[in-house]
Amino acid sequence: MSLSSIVWVGAKFSFLFSVSIEFLQLFLRLGTFQLSDIFYNTLGGLFGGLIYYIGYKMKHRKGN
């Protein structure tokens, strides 16, 4: 897999999961709906995908 596809998948899933949680909080009145939570969780998914890619490439380096 390429770097862009891994990072895209991480961002997409973290965004969708975060939006789901925020809407549940809004509709069930269990918390507050905050756009900053969605933004920071999506950013975390981006960084998580990047870290995964780096770790995968380090583990599967040629010559080891």
N, C-alpha and C positions, 0 to 999 in steps of 0.2 A: 504494500500500500504506500501511497505517496504521503508526504507531509501534509499537503493541503486537504486530502481526503480524511485523514485521521483527525486533524484539528477541526474540520467541518463537522464530522460526526460527533466529536466531543462537545462542541458548541451547540449543535442542534439538540442533542439529548438533554444537556443541562438547561437550555432555554425552555424546552417543552416541559420538563419536569418542574422547573421553577415557576413557570406560568401556571401550571396545574395546581401547585401548592398555594400560590398567591390567590387564585380564584376560589379555592376551597376555603381559605381563611376569610375571604370576603363574603362568600355566600353562607358559610356556617357561623359567621361572627365569632371566630376563634382567635382572631388576630387582626392585624392591619395589612392592607394591600399597599405594598411599597414597590415602586418601579426600581428603586436602587437595589433592592434584593434581587430582582430579575437581572439587572445589569451585572452586578458583582458575581452572581452565580454563573452567568453565561461566560464572563471573563475567566472564572475559575475553570470552567469546562475547556476553554481555549488553552489555558496554561496546562491543564491536565493532559490534553491531547498532545501538546508539545513535549511534555516530560515523558509521556509514554513513548512517543516516537524516538526521542533521544535514547531512552533506555533500551528500546527494541534494537536500534542500530548498534548500540554498544555491545549488546549481547550477541548479535549475529554478524559481527565484523568478519570479513574474510581473513583467513589466515589463522584463526583461533580454533 
